[in-house]
Amino acid sequence: MYALVLNLAAIAVYVAATGYLITLIRHQKPIAGPWLNALAITAVAFHWAGLYPILVSNEGINFSFFATASLVSATMNTLLLVSGLRKPLHTLYILFMPIAVLCTGLLLTTLQSQQYSKLNEGLALHVILSLLAYSFLTIATAQALLLARQTHQLRHHQTSGSIKFLPPVQTMEALLFELLWLGFLILSASIITGIGFIEDMFAQHLVHKTVFSIIAWLIYAALLAGRHWLGWRGNTAIRFTLGGFAALMLAFFGSKFVLELVLQIH
């Protein structure tokens, strides 16, 4: 009951914050401000407080599909909140807050079918790194989508709407690669720490996760190398970012979705 109330409170504040953000955009007012930050802090605090008792028990850590999805959304909004104190990322709330509402709502409908696993210190480190890598690279993907929209509008001489609230293209692009570098480095550490826990990829159902994680790593590595040596930017950077994220999503959630929800293998 305690967790249910807190998660419902998180949903309510996320919805209120999203509505407030949409109102600011429609009235062409600055997005960043104390009220938006206050709503974001409150929503994230309720989210973590409601998620913790569902994630952690004497049986271990809950890694069911929807619990993991809610955990990822909480992490993304937390990283966005912290990063937004120094960088112009507030516009991304309009994507990640509704995702948090969806993930939290789906989690509340599946509270009776949770899975718990015991973690040692090494595996816990791998899980944390994987979570951070996925979250940072998801934020980078959202940044790439905003950059694509901004570039399209500028090329077609459209200067109204949401583009007015975005920083210059050069700033947006620089921020994208900062997020990509950070996510890539953490993803690399995640892959390295995970190698030690692979005994039999087929028996552990890790084949698809491993393959797609490596594909994602190679795509991000190619993009960052191309940026450094060949000056890749614009649409090339956006396409590589989206391709890497697609592979990473299949690695992080694709096999889990098939195993848990389709084949019902736990």
Backbone as CSV, one residue per row, in Angstrom:
resi,resn,N_x,N_y,N_z,CA_x,CA_y,CA_z,C_x,C_y,C_z
1,MET,0.838,-1.206,0.000,0.000,0.000,0.000,0.875,1.260,0.000
2,TYR,1.942,1.207,0.799,2.883,2.326,0.898,3.489,2.623,-0.465
3,ALA,3.963,1.581,-1.137,4.584,1.755,-2.450,3.562,2.237,-3.474
4,LEU,2.357,1.724,-3.402,1.296,2.112,-4.341,1.012,3.610,-4.246
5,VAL,0.869,4.123,-3.034,0.560,5.545,-2.832,1.687,6.428,-3.373
6,LEU,2.930,6.055,-3.082,4.065,6.853,-3.538,4.191,6.853,-5.057
7,ASN,3.973,5.695,-5.679,4.049,5.618,-7.133,2.925,6.406,-7.797
8,LEU,1.731,6.373,-7.208,0.624,7.169,-7.739,0.920,8.666,-7.591
9,ALA,1.560,9.032,-6.475,1.953,10.436,-6.284,2.985,10.844,-7.339
10,ALA,3.921,9.940,-7.634,4.919,10.225,-8.663,4.252,10.445,-10.017
11,ILE,3.303,9.590,-10.360,2.580,9.731,-11.627,1.874,11.079,-11.690
12,ALA,1.204,11.444,-10.597,0.452,12.708,-10.561,1.379,13.906,-10.774
13,VAL,2.543,13.901,-10.117,3.457,15.044,-10.243,4.114,15.066,-11.625
14,TYR,4.444,13.881,-12.158,4.988,13.827,-13.527,3.988,14.417,-14.524
15,VAL,2.722,14.065,-14.376,1.686,14.583,-15.269,1.563,16.097,-15.113
16,ALA,1.578,16.569,-13.863,1.486,18.007,-13.615,2.685,18.746,-14.224
17,ALA,3.881,18.182,-14.066,5.078,18.812,-14.613,5.050,18.843,-16.135
18,THR,4.584,17.752,-16.737,4.475,17.716,-18.200,3.476,18.752,-18.700
19,GLY,2.339,18.840,-18.019,1.336,19.840,-18.381,1.871,21.259,-18.244
20,TYR,2.625,21.497,-17.185,3.221,22.820,-16.964,4.225,23.140,-18.064
21,LEU,5.025,22.150,-18.456,6.017,22.342,-19.506,5.345,22.660,-20.843
22,ILE,4.284,21.934,-21.157,3.543,22.181,-22.401,2.951,23.584,-22.399
23,THR,2.456,24.011,-21.235,1.892,25.358,-21.121,2.954,26.423,-21.366
24,LEU,4.144,26.219,-20.824,5.239,27.165,-21.045,5.580,27.275,-22.529
25,ILE,5.634,26.115,-23.187,5.976,26.116,-24.613,4.889,26.794,-25.432
26,ARG,3.634,26.496,-25.133,2.526,27.069,-25.902,2.455,28.579,-25.733
27,HIS,2.834,29.057,-24.552,2.799,30.505,-24.315,4.155,31.158,-24.578
28,GLN,5.067,30.369,-25.159,6.385,30.871,-25.563,7.114,31.550,-24.404
29,LYS,7.109,30.859,-23.263,7.826,31.347,-22.093,9.067,30.488,-21.870
30,PRO,10.076,31.016,-21.191,11.299,30.239,-20.930,10.972,28.934,-20.195
31,ILE,11.618,27.852,-20.621,11.306,26.543,-20.051,11.943,26.368,-18.675
32,ALA,13.207,26.705,-18.552,13.886,26.538,-17.271,13.322,27.506,-16.240
33,GLY,13.206,27.050,-15.000,12.693,27.922,-13.953,12.504,27.151,-12.672
34,PRO,12.328,27.860,-11.562,12.221,27.191,-10.252,11.014,26.267,-10.136
35,TRP,9.882,26.636,-10.761,8.695,25.793,-10.639,8.885,24.458,-11.351
36,LEU,9.459,24.479,-12.530,9.702,23.225,-13.249,10.699,22.360,-12.488
37,ASN,11.755,22.986,-11.958,12.735,22.229,-11.179,12.106,21.629,-9.928
38,ALA,11.237,22.387,-9.279,10.578,21.895,-8.067,9.682,20.704,-8.378
39,LEU,8.928,20.794,-9.472,8.071,19.676,-9.873,8.902,18.449,-10.248
40,ALA,9.999,18.681,-10.960,10.854,17.562,-11.366,11.469,16.884,-10.150
41,ILE,11.973,17.667,-9.207,12.572,17.102,-7.989,11.537,16.305,-7.204
42,THR,10.342,16.842,-7.072,9.282,16.161,-6.325,8.889,14.850,-6.999
43,ALA,8.719,14.894,-8.324,8.326,13.695,-9.065,9.385,12.604,-8.949
44,VAL,10.645,12.979,-9.123,11.735,11.999,-9.039,11.841,11.427,-7.624
45,ALA,11.674,12.280,-6.607,11.742,11.807,-5.220,10.637,10.793,-4.928
46,PHE,9.411,11.097,-5.349,8.302,10.145,-5.170,8.570,8.854,-5.946
47,HIS,9.123,8.991,-7.149,9.388,7.823,-7.993,10.350,6.860,-7.296
48,TRP,11.470,7.387,-6.814,12.451,6.527,-6.143,11.902,5.957,-4.836
49,ALA,11.186,6.792,-4.089,10.630,6.319,-2.815,9.610,5.205,-3.034
50,GLY,8.820,5.306,-4.098,7.831,4.266,-4.380,8.433,3.047,-5.041
51,LEU,9.538,3.240,-5.757,10.165,2.133,-6.479,11.008,1.257,-5.564
52,TYR,11.639,1.852,-4.581,12.571,1.103,-3.730,11.951,-0.127,-3.074
53,PRO,10.796,-0.002,-2.403,10.227,-1.204,-1.761,9.788,-2.282,-2.753
54,ILE,9.585,-1.903,-4.016,9.237,-2.895,-5.032,10.490,-3.571,-5.562
55,LEU,11.581,-2.820,-5.630,12.833,-3.352,-6.171,13.588,-4.220,-5.176
56,VAL,13.591,-3.823,-3.916,14.471,-4.449,-2.924,13.651,-5.181,-1.861
57,SER,14.030,-6.430,-1.622,13.402,-7.215,-0.553,14.443,-8.180,0.002
58,ASN,14.041,-8.958,0.992,14.941,-9.955,1.563,15.302,-11.038,0.551
59,GLU,14.484,-11.173,-0.490,14.741,-12.178,-1.525,15.785,-11.723,-2.535
60,GLY,16.108,-10.440,-2.551,17.084,-9.917,-3.495,16.567,-8.675,-4.194
61,ILE,16.979,-8.506,-5.455,16.592,-7.352,-6.265,15.590,-7.790,-7.324
62,ASN,14.570,-6.972,-7.523,13.512,-7.284,-8.483,13.941,-6.837,-9.884
63,PHE,14.112,-7.825,-10.777,14.511,-7.509,-12.149,13.447,-7.927,-13.164
64,SER,12.188,-7.856,-12.768,11.126,-8.137,-13.732,11.126,-7.048,-14.805
65,PHE,10.494,-7.327,-15.927,10.544,-6.420,-17.076,10.072,-5.018,-16.722
66,PHE,8.894,-4.895,-16.109,8.328,-3.572,-15.848,9.023,-2.880,-14.674
67,ALA,9.549,-3.655,-13.715,10.329,-3.049,-12.635,11.611,-2.450,-13.199
68,THR,12.244,-3.164,-14.123,13.461,-2.656,-14.758,13.160,-1.405,-15.584
69,ALA,12.033,-1.433,-16.308,11.654,-0.272,-17.120,11.420,0.951,-16.238
70,SER,10.757,0.765,-15.105,10.513,1.887,-14.198,11.818,2.379,-13.586
71,LEU,12.715,1.448,-13.278,14.023,1.821,-12.740,14.814,2.654,-13.750
72,VAL,14.779,2.249,-15.006,15.482,2.993,-16.058,14.885,4.401,-16.201
73,SER,13.560,4.491,-16.198,12.924,5.812,-16.360,13.239,6.721,-15.171
74,ALA,13.306,6.143,-13.963,13.667,6.942,-12.787,15.102,7.441,-12.899
75,THR,15.985,6.569,-13.373,17.392,6.947,-13.537,17.540,8.036,-14.597
76,MET,16.830,7.888,-15.722,16.929,8.885,-16.789,16.468,10.251,-16.310
77,ASN,15.349,10.303,-15.600,14.849,11.596,-15.126,15.759,12.189,-14.054
78,THR,16.390,11.328,-13.260,17.341,11.824,-12.259,18.567,12.417,-12.932
79,LEU,19.120,11.712,-13.919,20.283,12.216,-14.647,19.939,13.510,-15.380
80,LEU,18.733,13.562,-15.923,18.293,14.766,-16.628,18.166,15.936,-15.656
81,LEU,17.656,15.654,-14.465,17.502,16.686,-13.449,18.859,17.243,-13.025
82,VAL,19.809,16.345,-12.768,21.138,16.776,-12.323,21.880,17.489,-13.456
83,SER,21.865,16.896,-14.647,22.567,17.508,-15.786,21.942,18.839,-16.172
84,GLY,20.620,18.953,-15.997,19.918,20.175,-16.363,20.277,21.372,-15.506
85,LEU,20.944,21.127,-14.372,21.385,22.238,-13.535,22.513,23.015,-14.203
86,ARG,23.242,22.345,-15.113,24.387,22.991,-15.770,24.222,23.124,-17.285
87,LYS,23.353,22.299,-17.878,23.224,22.273,-19.333,21.757,22.459,-19.731
88,PRO,21.504,22.975,-20.941,20.119,23.244,-21.385,19.401,21.975,-21.850
89,LEU,18.972,21.160,-20.882,18.333,19.883,-21.207,16.857,19.832,-20.814
90,HIS,16.304,20.944,-20.336,14.954,20.919,-19.782,13.895,20.479,-20.793
91,THR,14.125,20.765,-22.073,13.144,20.391,-23.096,12.929,18.883,-23.141
92,LEU,13.930,18.106,-22.775,13.838,16.645,-22.843,12.854,16.072,-21.826
93,TYR,12.491,16.870,-20.818,11.492,16.402,-19.858,10.186,16.005,-20.561
94,ILE,9.883,16.696,-21.652,8.612,16.460,-22.327,8.564,15.059,-22.938
95,LEU,9.725,14.418,-23.102,9.787,13.038,-23.567,9.875,12.055,-22.404
96,PHE,10.709,12.370,-21.420,11.018,11.384,-20.382,10.010,11.325,-19.244
97,MET,9.322,12.422,-18.967,8.312,12.364,-17.913,7.107,11.494,-18.302
98,PRO,6.571,11.622,-19.527,5.497,10.699,-19.930,5.955,9.241,-19.954
99,ILE,7.225,9.003,-20.316,7.748,7.631,-20.281,7.724,7.102,-18.848
100,ALA,8.085,7.947,-17.882,8.060,7.546,-16.481,6.636,7.220,-16.028
101,VAL,5.681,8.026,-16.486,4.274,7.763,-16.155,3.843,6.397,-16.693
102,LEU,4.182,6.114,-17.937,3.821,4.849,-18.564,4.471,3.668,-17.846
103,CYS,5.776,3.769,-17.607,6.496,2.662,-16.965,6.000,2.408,-15.541
104,THR,5.757,3.476,-14.805,5.275,3.326,-13.426,3.868,2.739,-13.400
105,GLY,3.014,3.213,-14.305,1.653,2.683,-14.372,1.636,1.202,-14.713
106,LEU,2.461,0.782,-15.679,2.529,-0.636,-16.046,3.081,-1.477,-14.903
107,LEU,4.046,-0.926,-14.169,4.595,-1.656,-13.021,3.519,-1.915,-11.980
108,LEU,2.686,-0.915,-11.719,1.642,-1.069,-10.697,0.607,-2.119,-11.080
109,THR,0.465,-2.398,-12.369,-0.499,-3.416,-12.800,0.085,-4.827,-12.728
110,THR,1.392,-4.936,-12.444,2.031,-6.265,-12.439,2.748,-6.556,-11.124
111,LEU,2.276,-5.971,-10.039,2.962,-6.125,-8.758,2.939,-7.554,-8.230
112,GLN,2.005,-8.362,-8.718,1.897,-9.738,-8.224,2.847,-10.694,-8.933
113,SER,3.548,-10.232,-9.963,4.415,-11.136,-10.737,5.842,-10.596,-10.786
114,GLN,6.432,-10.411,-9.614,7.777,-9.871,-9.538,8.819,-10.984,-9.421
115,GLN,10.056,-10.698,-9.860,11.154,-11.655,-9.798,12.292,-11.037,-9.001
116,TYR,12.874,-11.851,-8.106,13.967,-11.351,-7.288,15.211,-12.202,-7.487
117,SER,16.370,-11.537,-7.548,17.634,-12.235,-7.752,18.657,-11.716,-6.752
118,LYS,19.480,-12.625,-6.257,20.564,-12.237,-5.362,21.745,-11.717,-6.187
119,LEU,22.359,-10.649,-5.718,23.493,-10.060,-6.424,24.717,-10.027,-5.521
120,ASN,25.879,-10.443,-6.082,27.126,-10.200,-5.367,27.649,-8.827,-5.776
121,GLU,28.744,-8.400,-5.212,29.232,-7.040,-5.454,29.604,-6.819,-6.923
122,GLY,30.252,-7.818,-7.545,30.660,-7.678,-8.938,29.481,-7.563,-9.875
123,LEU,28.470,-8.388,-9.663,27.285,-8.352,-10.517,26.499,-7.068,-10.292
124,ALA,26.458,-6.604,-9.046,25.769,-5.343,-8.746,26.433,-4.186,-9.488
125,LEU,27.769,-4.187,-9.532,28.495,-3.143,-10.269,28.146,-3.191,-11.751
126,HIS,28.095,-4.390,-12.316,27.746,-4.548,-13.733,26.336,-4.022,-14.005
127,VAL,25.406,-4.327,-13.130,24.022,-3.878,-13.305,23.936,-2.360,-13.240
128,ILE,24.621,-1.759,-12.285,24.593,-0.299,-12.140,25.200,0.376,-13.368
129,LEU,26.326,-0.140,-13.844,26.962,0.429,-15.025,26.065,0.298,-16.255
130,SER,25.423,-0.869,-16.402,24.517,-1.081,-17.536,23.363,-0.098,-17.502
131,LEU,22.824,0.105,-16.301,21.702,1.024,-16.132,22.111,2.455,-16.480
132,LEU,23.263,2.879,-16.000,23.739,4.233,-16.285,24.038,4.413,-17.772
133,ALA,24.676,3.406,-18.379,25.004,3.499,-19.805,23.741,3.624,-20.638
134,TYR,22.758,2.771,-20.363,21.510,2.815,-21.129,20.810,4.157,-20.933
135,SER,20.819,4.659,-19.715,20.132,5.917,-19.426,20.795,7.091,-20.137
136,PHE,22.121,7.189,-20.056,22.823,8.285,-20.724,22.647,8.216,-22.238
137,LEU,22.718,7.015,-22.802,22.600,6.879,-24.252,21.154,7.093,-24.712
138,THR,20.191,6.832,-23.846,18.801,7.158,-24.174,18.603,8.667,-24.209
139,ILE,19.187,9.363,-23.246,19.121,10.826,-23.243,19.817,11.382,-24.488
140,ALA,20.946,10.781,-24.862,21.652,11.210,-26.075,20.781,11.013,-27.309
141,THR,20.030,9.918,-27.346,19.142,9.651,-28.476,18.039,10.698,-28.563
142,ALA,17.467,11.048,-27.416,16.450,12.102,-27.404,17.045,13.431,-27.855
143,GLN,18.279,13.697,-27.441,18.976,14.908,-27.872,19.176,14.898,-29.387
144,ALA,19.508,13.720,-29.945,19.690,13.599,-31.391,18.385,13.865,-32.140
145,LEU,17.275,13.401,-31.590,15.971,13.634,-32.226,15.622,15.118,-32.218
146,LEU,15.905,15.792,-31.102,15.661,17.237,-31.043,16.563,17.976,-32.031
147,LEU,17.800,17.526,-32.122,18.743,18.148,-33.063,18.274,17.951,-34.500
148,ALA,17.736,16.766,-34.812,17.230,16.494,-36.163,16.064,17.420,-36.486
149,ARG,15.171,17.602,-35.515,14.024,18.491,-35.734,14.491,19.944,-35.901
150,GLN,15.429,20.332,-35.062,15.944,21.698,-35.142,16.612,21.952,-36.491
151,THR,17.422,21.007,-36.948,18.107,21.144,-38.232,17.111,21.213,-39.386
152,HIS,16.076,20.367,-39.323,15.053,20.355,-40.372,14.331,21.698,-40.444
153,GLN,13.967,22.235,-39.272,13.240,23.508,-39.257,14.100,24.664,-39.768
154,LEU,15.380,24.643,-39.398,16.266,25.712,-39.858,16.475,25.655,-41.366
155,ARG,16.581,24.447,-41.905,16.774,24.308,-43.350,15.556,24.774,-44.126
156,HIS,14.384,24.666,-43.498,13.154,25.084,-44.161,12.692,26.461,-43.672
157,HIS,13.627,27.171,-42.987,13.375,28.549,-42.539,12.137,28.646,-41.645
158,GLN,11.966,27.635,-40.783,10.868,27.654,-39.814,11.457,28.025,-38.461
159,THR,11.176,29.201,-38.000,11.782,29.688,-36.751,10.785,29.825,-35.610
160,SER,9.586,29.284,-35.793,8.589,29.359,-34.726,8.506,28.010,-34.023
161,GLY,7.660,27.953,-32.979,7.444,26.692,-32.278,8.567,26.378,-31.306
162,SER,8.777,25.070,-31.081,9.714,24.623,-30.055,11.155,25.010,-30.343
163,ILE,11.491,25.258,-31.594,12.876,25.585,-31.947,13.352,26.854,-31.231
164,LYS,12.431,27.745,-30.892,12.788,28.984,-30.224,13.367,28.745,-28.841
165,PHE,13.060,27.568,-28.260,13.499,27.291,-26.898,14.781,26.465,-26.856
166,LEU,15.312,26.111,-28.028,16.516,25.284,-28.081,17.760,26.148,-28.228
167,PRO,18.880,25.698,-27.670,20.151,26.411,-27.862,20.573,26.341,-29.327
168,PRO,21.610,27.072,-29.731,22.106,26.999,-31.112,22.491,25.569,-31.492
169,VAL,22.462,25.292,-32.800,22.765,23.941,-33.292,24.131,23.471,-32.809
170,GLN,25.123,24.351,-32.816,26.473,23.963,-32.397,26.480,23.503,-30.945
171,THR,25.720,24.191,-30.097,25.629,23.810,-28.685,24.910,22.477,-28.536
172,MET,23.829,22.297,-29.284,23.072,21.046,-29.249,23.950,19.879,-29.682
173,GLU,24.739,20.081,-30.722,25.593,19.018,-31.238,26.726,18.696,-30.266
174,ALA,27.310,19.722,-29.677,28.374,19.507,-28.694,27.846,18.736,-27.497
175,LEU,26.642,19.082,-27.052,26.017,18.397,-25.928,25.729,16.943,-26.282
176,LEU,25.294,16.692,-27.518,25.029,15.317,-27.970,26.280,14.461,-27.839
177,PHE,27.415,14.977,-28.288,28.636,14.168,-28.248,29.189,14.030,-26.834
178,GLU,28.935,14.987,-25.980,29.299,14.824,-24.576,28.539,13.649,-23.961
179,LEU,27.248,13.589,-24.231,26.418,12.498,-23.719,26.851,11.158,-24.323
180,LEU,27.159,11.160,-25.633,27.586,9.932,-26.304,28.904,9.416,-25.732
181,TRP,29.860,10.294,-25.524,31.143,9.878,-24.962,30.965,9.295,-23.565
182,LEU,30.192,9.960,-22.753,29.978,9.488,-21.391,29.264,8.135,-21.402
183,GLY,28.201,8.029,-22.180,27.470,6.768,-22.272,28.332,5.654,-22.831
184,PHE,29.158,5.964,-23.840,30.019,4.957,-24.462,31.051,4.425,-23.470
185,LEU,31.667,5.304,-22.717,32.665,4.874,-21.740,32.046,3.988,-20.659
186,ILE,30.865,4.370,-20.204,30.196,3.553,-19.181,29.740,2.224,-19.778
187,LEU,29.271,2.239,-21.033,28.885,0.998,-21.707,30.087,0.072,-21.840
188,SER,31.248,0.619,-22.165,32.462,-0.184,-22.277,32.778,-0.858,-20.944
189,ALA,32.695,-0.092,-19.863,32.945,-0.654,-18.533,31.912,-1.720,-18.182
190,SER,30.671,-1.493,-18.596,29.605,-2.461,-18.333,29.878,-3.789,-19.042
191,ILE,30.294,-3.719,-20.291,30.582,-4.932,-21.054,31.760,-5.682,-20.437
192,ILE,32.790,-4.950,-20.047,33.978,-5.575,-19.447,33.628,-6.270,-18.141
193,THR,32.852,-5.595,-17.281,32.490,-6.196,-15.992,31.525,-7.365,-16.151
194,GLY,30.797,-7.394,-17.273,29.844,-8.479,-17.482,30.456,-9.754,-18.021
195,ILE,31.647,-9.639,-18.629,32.284,-10.814,-19.228,32.532,-11.910,-18.192
196,GLY,32.916,-11.513,-16.995,33.237,-12.495,-15.959,32.066,-13.315,-15.480
197,PHE,30.842,-12.880,-15.785,29.661,-13.602,-15.304,29.046,-14.496,-16.375
198,ILE,29.698,-14.577,-17.542,29.210,-15.447,-18.608,29.858,-16.821,-18.477
199,GLU,29.052,-17.831,-18.209,29.543,-19.208,-18.121,29.072,-20.015,-19.331
200,ASP,27.793,-19.934,-19.613,27.210,-20.599,-20.780,26.141,-19.658,-21.327
201,MET,26.474,-18.925,-22.406,25.560,-17.897,-22.929,24.207,-18.470,-23.303
202,PHE,24.182,-19.699,-23.807,22.922,-20.298,-24.235,22.073,-20.695,-23.020
203,ALA,22.694,-21.309,-22.037,21.956,-21.714,-20.838,21.490,-20.511,-20.040
204,GLN,22.279,-19.441,-20.051,21.929,-18.228,-19.303,21.071,-17.262,-20.115
205,HIS,20.714,-17.634,-21.328,19.898,-16.790,-22.222,20.538,-15.422,-22.433
206,LEU,21.855,-15.426,-22.685,22.594,-14.169,-22.833,23.088,-13.936,-24.257
207,VAL,22.754,-14.828,-25.194,23.282,-14.711,-26.547,22.841,-13.410,-27.198
208,HIS,21.528,-13.159,-27.219,21.016,-11.958,-27.888,21.494,-10.691,-27.188
209,LYS,21.487,-10.714,-25.860,21.926,-9.537,-25.111,23.383,-9.222,-25.413
210,THR,24.228,-10.252,-25.426,25.651,-10.053,-25.676,25.903,-9.553,-27.096
211,VAL,25.263,-10.198,-28.067,25.468,-9.839,-29.474,25.033,-8.406,-29.738
212,PHE,23.843,-8.040,-29.289,23.343,-6.685,-29.561,24.106,-5.628,-28.760
213,SER,24.601,-5.980,-27.583,25.423,-5.033,-26.815,26.714,-4.730,-27.561
214,ILE,27.322,-5.761,-28.130,28.557,-5.572,-28.885,28.287,-4.779,-30.162
215,ILE,27.169,-5.068,-30.837,26.814,-4.303,-32.040,26.632,-2.828,-31.693
216,ALA,25.922,-2.559,-30.588,25.718,-1.172,-30.155,27.062,-0.510,-29.861
217,TRP,27.942,-1.223,-29.166,29.262,-0.675,-28.831,30.033,-0.332,-30.099
218,LEU,29.991,-1.210,-31.103,30.710,-0.972,-32.355,30.147,0.239,-33.101
219,ILE,28.822,0.393,-33.080,28.208,1.541,-33.760,28.621,2.847,-33.089
220,TYR,28.547,2.880,-31.755,28.951,4.096,-31.041,30.444,4.363,-31.221
221,ALA,31.262,3.300,-31.214,32.706,3.471,-31.409,32.994,4.050,-32.793
222,ALA,32.294,3.547,-33.808,32.481,4.059,-35.174,32.079,5.524,-35.260
223,LEU,30.973,5.880,-34.620,30.512,7.270,-34.647,31.527,8.198,-33.987
224,LEU,32.000,7.828,-32.806,32.932,8.694,-32.085,34.276,8.779,-32.796
225,ALA,34.708,7.668,-33.417,35.942,7.700,-34.203,35.759,8.580,-35.448
226,GLY,34.597,8.440,-36.095,34.302,9.266,-37.265,34.230,10.739,-36.913
227,ARG,33.692,11.041,-35.744,33.638,12.428,-35.279,35.048,12.985,-35.073
228,HIS,35.903,12.163,-34.446,37.250,12.625,-34.115,38.149,12.751,-35.352
229,TRP,38.102,11.745,-36.228,39.034,11.697,-37.349,38.471,12.312,-38.633
230,LEU,37.157,12.215,-38.819,36.572,12.659,-40.075,35.623,13.848,-39.919
231,GLY,35.391,14.253,-38.664,34.527,15.405,-38.430,33.055,15.135,-38.668
232,TRP,32.619,13.884,-38.488,31.204,13.557,-38.702,30.315,14.423,-37.825
233,ARG,29.195,14.842,-38.381,28.232,15.652,-37.637,26.889,15.575,-38.352
234,GLY,25.936,16.382,-37.919,24.648,16.485,-38.604,23.919,15.163,-38.735
235,ASN,23.385,14.908,-39.928,22.566,13.724,-40.154,23.335,12.421,-39.961
236,THR,24.621,12.420,-40.281,25.436,11.219,-40.080,25.486,10.863,-38.600
237,ALA,25.739,11.847,-37.760,25.794,11.611,-36.318,24.435,11.159,-35.790
238,ILE,23.373,11.764,-36.291,22.029,11.413,-35.833,21.689,9.972,-36.208
239,ARG,22.009,9.566,-37.451,21.703,8.202,-37.893,22.477,7.165,-37.074
240,PHE,23.744,7.422,-36.843,24.541,6.483,-36.051,24.019,6.400,-34.614
241,THR,23.637,7.540,-34.056,23.097,7.554,-32.698,21.831,6.718,-32.605
242,LEU,20.939,6.884,-33.570,19.689,6.120,-33.567,19.951,4.631,-33.796
243,GLY,20.913,4.314,-34.687,21.251,2.916,-34.926,21.835,2.254,-33.697
244,GLY,22.731,2.950,-33.002,23.310,2.406,-31.776,22.270,2.194,-30.704
245,PHE,21.340,3.150,-30.597,20.297,3.019,-29.582,19.359,1.850,-29.892
246,ALA,19.045,1.643,-31.175,18.182,0.522,-31.548,18.815,-0.804,-31.126
247,ALA,20.115,-0.955,-31.380,20.810,-2.181,-30.976,20.860,-2.311,-29.458
248,LEU,21.101,-1.186,-28.777,21.183,-1.216,-27.322,19.827,-1.550,-26.694
249,MET,18.755,-1.021,-27.268,17.426,-1.310,-26.755,17.090,-2.787,-26.915
250,LEU,17.478,-3.362,-28.055,17.261,-4.788,-28.263,18.067,-5.607,-27.262
251,ALA,19.269,-5.138,-26.944,20.099,-5.845,-25.968,19.519,-5.729,-24.567
252,PHE,19.078,-4.528,-24.201,18.653,-4.267,-22.819,17.248,-4.780,-22.538
253,PHE,16.348,-4.554,-23.483,14.952,-4.921,-23.246,14.419,-5.986,-24.200
254,GLY,15.005,-6.112,-25.399,14.453,-7.015,-26.400,14.396,-8.457,-25.952
255,SER,15.544,-9.001,-25.525,15.566,-10.397,-25.095,14.760,-10.587,-23.819
256,LYS,14.787,-9.587,-22.937,14.021,-9.671,-21.686,12.525,-9.715,-21.967
257,PHE,12.083,-8.921,-22.940,10.670,-8.902,-23.322,10.241,-10.264,-23.864
258,VAL,11.054,-10.822,-24.752,10.711,-12.118,-25.364,10.702,-13.219,-24.316
259,LEU,11.745,-13.259,-23.470,11.853,-14.328,-22.481,10.757,-14.262,-21.428
260,GLU,10.497,-13.056,-20.906,9.543,-12.913,-19.797,8.094,-12.882,-20.260
261,LEU,7.807,-12.038,-21.235,6.414,-11.768,-21.579,5.896,-12.637,-22.713
262,VAL,6.791,-13.112,-23.571,6.348,-13.958,-24.682,6.521,-15.442,-24.344
263,LEU,7.754,-15.821,-24.005,8.027,-17.234,-23.692,7.786,-17.571,-22.232
264,GLN,7.698,-16.525,-21.394,7.465,-16.675,-19.950,8.523,-17.565,-19.301
265,ILE,9.787,-17.289,-19.664,10.922,-17.960,-19.048,11.529,-17.013,-18.034
266,HIS,11.631,-17.437,-16.768,12.134,-16.541,-15.712,13.469,-17.043,-15.199
